[in-house]
Every structure is written in structure tokens, then in C-alpha cells.
């Protein structure tokens, strides 16, 4: 009788499974084969060790962890509500200009000769209001809108100062720009508020090593994968030919 077949059946019997060989054949072979008998004793000792092994005692650190974690900050709605109000006012200003009902832009027709330029300015005012309203509803979008709106206010301030010094713009027109200036200020405040309450993410550098990694004998460190070429689709693995 082949010892490998005997040991396979012995392993099945030790695990409580149905052995391929009869019990009598296994017992008779173990009595006459010291190697298989020693193998069976070692397998039984190993199984008993695995059955009586207790899981390590892990201390309950829930209370300590909860005590060290700072309480989440309450979300401040005042800045977002103010930004939404400015957004509606800015959009209303642009719509009134498009409809020709904006008293604040009474001097605008005298400054701009082309009607299309007037409509373009009104459309931009509406777009600014929509962008501010979007930032009020989605605060994390405020950081992306700041460069465009901040640059617009900066250039607008310089040009308004030049026009005011030459007497080419009315006071009402200058006051109408206060909405977008206030909107950019509130946009910056919302962005700061979002940065102070970041969403926590996993930090792999401080992860606890569980010791579950399996190290193969003779295996060196795994090299980092090479970055693939962008713009070129990867071929399916089934179509690659081994060298």
C-alpha cells in the first residue's frame, strides 16, 4: 500500500471527513509502518494545538479612542446663507440688465456703444450669480471658483479706478460692483471654512501592522509597478505572448 494514499486517508479521518480507504486497512497499515504511525501522531498533536489555541486578548480601547477624537465642529450656515443672498442679488442684477429694467445701470448705455457688449456684461453678471449660488450649495466648489472670480474682481477694481479718475463712470455703476466684491469675500470665507473641516482619510503610514504578510523564502522585495504610457490602450492579457 502506498504511504501517500494512507496519509491522505488518515488526514481525512482526523478532520472528521470520509476516508477513501476502509478503517481496517488504515489501522493495519499504521501498526506495521512506523513512518505513517509517527506522521499520524504529529498530525493529531497539531490538530489538538489548533483546537485548544485561544485568541489573544485584545484590550477594549473604545472609550480611550472616543475621548481622544475631537468632537466635530458644527457647520456654520451663516456664511453660506449670506453667499446665497448675494448670489440671488447678483443674478437679479444681470437679469434686470438683460430686460432693460436696471436703474443701477442707467449710465451703462452711454459707456458701451454696442448692444452686444451690454448683453455680454449682463450675461456675465448672471453667470457670476449662478457660480456663487453653486458654491453656497456645494461649499467644496468654492476653492475652484476663487481664481476666476478673484481675478475678475481684481481687474474690475483697477479698471473702475481708472474710469472713475477720468469721470467716465457714474457712482451708481461703481456701487453695483459691490455685490460681486462681497460675493468673492464670502466665497473666500466659505473656502476657509471647508479647509478647516477636512474629510478624514486613511493614513497608510500610521497603519498598524497585523503580521499577516506571508514572506516566501528567497523572495526579494517587490518592485513598484512601472507607470503605463498614457494615451495608449493596454492589450488584453489573453493576447500577450510569453517570451
C-alpha positions as CSV (number, residue, x, y, z in Angstrom):
1,X,0.0,0.0,0.0
2,X,1.3,3.5,-0.9
3,X,2.0,5.6,2.2
4,X,0.9,8.8,0.5
5,X,-2.6,7.3,-0.1
6,X,-2.7,6.1,3.5
7,X,-1.7,9.5,4.9
8,X,-4.3,11.2,2.7
9,X,-7.0,9.0,4.2
10,X,-5.6,9.4,7.7
11,X,-5.8,13.2,7.3
12,X,-9.4,12.9,6.2
13,X,-10.2,10.7,9.2
14,X,-8.5,13.2,11.6
15,X,-10.5,16.0,10.1
16,X,-13.8,14.1,10.5
17,X,-14.2,13.5,6.8
18,X,-14.9,10.3,4.9
19,X,-11.7,8.5,4.2
20,X,-11.1,6.9,0.8
21,X,-9.8,3.7,2.4
22,X,-11.5,1.5,4.9
23,X,-10.8,2.0,8.6
24,X,-9.4,-1.6,9.0
25,X,-6.9,-1.0,6.2
26,X,-5.7,2.2,7.7
27,X,-5.3,0.7,11.2
28,X,-3.5,-2.3,9.8
29,X,-1.1,-0.2,7.8
30,X,-0.3,2.2,10.7
31,X,0.5,-0.8,13.0
32,X,3.0,-2.1,10.5
33,X,4.5,1.2,9.3
34,X,6.4,3.3,11.8
35,X,6.7,6.3,9.5
36,X,2.9,6.6,9.0
37,X,2.4,6.0,12.7
38,X,4.7,8.9,13.5
39,X,3.1,11.0,10.9
40,X,-0.4,10.3,12.4
41,X,0.8,11.2,15.9
42,X,2.3,14.5,14.7
43,X,-1.0,15.3,12.8
44,X,-3.0,14.6,15.9
45,X,-0.8,16.8,18.1
46,X,-1.0,19.6,15.5
47,X,-4.8,19.4,15.4
48,X,-5.1,19.4,19.2
49,X,-2.8,22.5,19.3
50,X,-5.1,24.3,16.8
51,X,-8.3,23.4,18.6
52,X,-7.2,24.5,22.1
53,X,-5.4,27.6,20.9
54,X,-7.1,30.7,22.2
55,X,-7.3,34.1,20.5
56,X,-5.1,36.8,22.0
57,X,-6.8,39.1,24.5
58,X,-7.3,42.5,22.9
59,X,-8.0,45.4,25.3
60,X,-11.1,47.4,24.7
61,X,-9.8,50.9,23.7
62,X,-13.1,52.3,22.5
63,X,-13.5,54.7,25.4
64,X,-10.0,56.0,25.1
65,X,-10.2,56.4,21.3
66,X,-13.5,58.3,21.6
67,X,-12.1,60.5,24.3
68,X,-9.0,61.5,22.1
69,X,-11.1,62.2,19.0
70,X,-12.2,65.8,18.9
71,X,-15.8,66.5,18.5
72,X,-16.9,67.5,15.0
73,X,-17.4,71.2,14.5
74,X,-20.9,72.4,14.0
75,X,-21.4,73.5,10.4
76,X,-21.8,77.3,10.1
77,X,-24.6,78.2,7.8
78,X,-24.4,82.0,8.2
79,X,-21.7,82.5,5.6
80,X,-23.3,80.2,3.1
81,X,-26.7,81.8,3.6
82,X,-25.1,85.2,3.1
83,X,-23.4,84.0,-0.1
84,X,-26.7,82.6,-1.4
85,X,-28.4,86.0,-0.8
86,X,-25.6,87.8,-2.7
87,X,-25.8,85.2,-5.5
88,X,-29.5,85.9,-6.0
89,X,-29.0,89.6,-5.9
90,X,-26.1,89.4,-8.5
91,X,-28.2,87.2,-10.8
92,X,-31.2,89.5,-10.4
93,X,-29.0,92.4,-11.3
94,X,-27.9,90.7,-14.5
95,X,-31.4,89.7,-15.4
96,X,-32.7,93.2,-14.9
97,X,-29.9,94.5,-17.2
98,X,-30.9,91.9,-19.8
99,X,-34.6,93.0,-19.6
100,X,-33.6,96.7,-19.6
101,X,-35.1,97.4,-16.2
102,X,-31.9,98.0,-14.2
103,X,-31.9,101.5,-12.7
104,X,-28.4,100.9,-11.3
105,X,-27.1,100.6,-14.8
106,X,-28.5,103.8,-16.1
107,X,-25.2,105.0,-17.3
108,X,-24.2,101.8,-18.8
109,X,-25.8,102.6,-22.2
110,X,-23.8,105.7,-22.6
111,X,-20.5,103.9,-21.9
112,X,-21.0,101.0,-24.2
113,X,-21.7,101.7,-27.9
114,X,-22.5,98.1,-28.9
115,X,-25.7,96.4,-27.7
116,X,-23.9,93.0,-27.8
117,X,-21.3,94.2,-25.3
118,X,-24.1,95.2,-22.9
119,X,-25.7,91.8,-23.2
120,X,-22.4,90.1,-22.7
121,X,-21.9,92.1,-19.5
122,X,-25.3,91.2,-18.3
123,X,-24.8,87.5,-19.1
124,X,-21.6,87.5,-17.1
125,X,-23.4,89.0,-14.1
126,X,-25.9,86.2,-14.2
127,X,-23.2,83.6,-14.6
128,X,-21.4,85.1,-11.5
129,X,-24.6,84.8,-9.5
130,X,-25.1,81.2,-10.6
131,X,-21.5,80.4,-9.6
132,X,-21.8,82.0,-6.2
133,X,-25.1,80.1,-5.6
134,X,-23.4,76.8,-6.6
135,X,-20.7,77.5,-4.1
136,X,-23.3,78.2,-1.4
137,X,-25.0,74.8,-2.1
138,X,-21.7,72.9,-2.7
139,X,-19.1,74.5,-0.4
140,X,-16.2,72.4,-1.7
141,X,-16.6,74.1,-5.1
142,X,-15.6,77.5,-3.6
143,X,-11.9,76.8,-4.0
144,X,-12.2,76.2,-7.7
145,X,-14.2,79.4,-8.3
146,X,-11.9,81.7,-6.3
147,X,-9.2,82.1,-9.0
148,X,-11.6,83.2,-11.7
149,X,-13.8,85.4,-9.6
150,X,-10.9,86.8,-7.7
151,X,-9.1,87.7,-10.9
152,X,-12.3,89.3,-12.2
153,X,-12.7,91.5,-9.2
154,X,-9.0,92.5,-9.2
155,X,-9.1,93.6,-12.9
156,X,-12.5,95.2,-12.4
157,X,-11.2,97.2,-9.5
158,X,-8.2,98.5,-11.4
159,X,-10.4,99.5,-14.4
160,X,-13.0,101.1,-12.2
161,X,-10.4,103.2,-10.5
162,X,-9.1,104.4,-13.9
163,X,-12.6,105.1,-15.2
164,X,-13.6,106.9,-12.0
165,X,-10.5,109.1,-12.1
166,X,-11.4,110.2,-15.7
167,X,-15.0,110.8,-14.8
168,X,-16.2,108.0,-17.3
169,X,-18.3,106.1,-14.9
170,X,-21.2,107.0,-12.6
171,X,-21.3,106.4,-8.8
172,X,-24.3,104.1,-9.3
173,X,-22.4,101.9,-11.6
174,X,-19.5,101.7,-9.2
175,X,-21.8,100.8,-6.3
176,X,-23.3,98.0,-8.4
177,X,-19.9,96.2,-8.3
178,X,-20.1,95.9,-4.5
179,X,-22.2,92.8,-4.9
180,X,-19.5,90.8,-6.7
181,X,-16.8,92.1,-4.4
182,X,-18.9,90.9,-1.4
183,X,-19.5,87.6,-3.2
184,X,-15.8,87.0,-3.6
185,X,-15.2,87.8,0.1
186,X,-17.9,85.4,1.1
187,X,-16.6,82.8,-1.3
188,X,-13.2,83.0,0.4
189,X,-14.8,82.7,3.8
190,X,-16.7,79.5,2.7
191,X,-13.5,78.1,1.3
192,X,-11.7,78.7,4.5
193,X,-14.5,77.1,6.4
194,X,-14.2,74.0,4.3
195,X,-10.5,73.7,4.7
196,X,-10.8,73.8,8.5
197,X,-13.1,70.8,8.5
198,X,-11.4,68.3,6.1
199,X,-12.7,64.9,5.4
200,X,-10.6,62.3,7.2
201,X,-8.9,59.8,5.0
202,X,-6.8,56.6,5.6
203,X,-3.2,57.2,6.6
204,X,-1.2,54.2,5.5
205,X,2.0,55.5,7.2
206,X,0.4,55.0,10.6
207,X,-1.4,51.8,9.9
208,X,-0.9,49.0,12.4
209,X,1.0,46.1,11.1
210,X,-1.0,42.9,11.7
211,X,1.7,40.5,10.9
212,X,-0.4,38.7,8.3
213,X,2.0,39.2,5.4
214,X,3.5,36.0,4.1
215,X,7.1,36.1,3.1
216,X,8.3,33.4,0.7
217,X,11.8,32.0,1.2
218,X,14.3,33.6,-1.2
219,X,11.8,36.2,-2.4
220,X,13.2,39.7,-2.6
221,X,11.3,43.0,-2.2
222,X,8.5,43.6,-4.7
223,X,9.4,46.3,-7.2
224,X,7.0,49.2,-7.7
225,X,4.9,48.8,-10.9
226,X,6.1,51.0,-13.8
227,X,3.7,53.7,-14.9
228,X,1.9,52.9,-18.1
229,X,2.0,55.0,-21.1
230,X,-0.8,57.4,-21.3
231,X,-2.9,57.6,-24.4
232,X,-2.2,54.0,-25.5
233,X,-4.8,51.3,-24.6
234,X,-3.4,48.2,-22.9
235,X,-3.7,45.0,-24.7
236,X,-5.8,42.2,-23.1
237,X,-3.7,39.7,-21.1
238,X,-5.1,36.8,-23.1
239,X,-3.4,38.3,-26.3
240,X,0.1,38.6,-24.8
241,X,2.6,36.0,-25.8
242,X,5.1,34.8,-23.3
243,X,8.7,35.4,-24.2
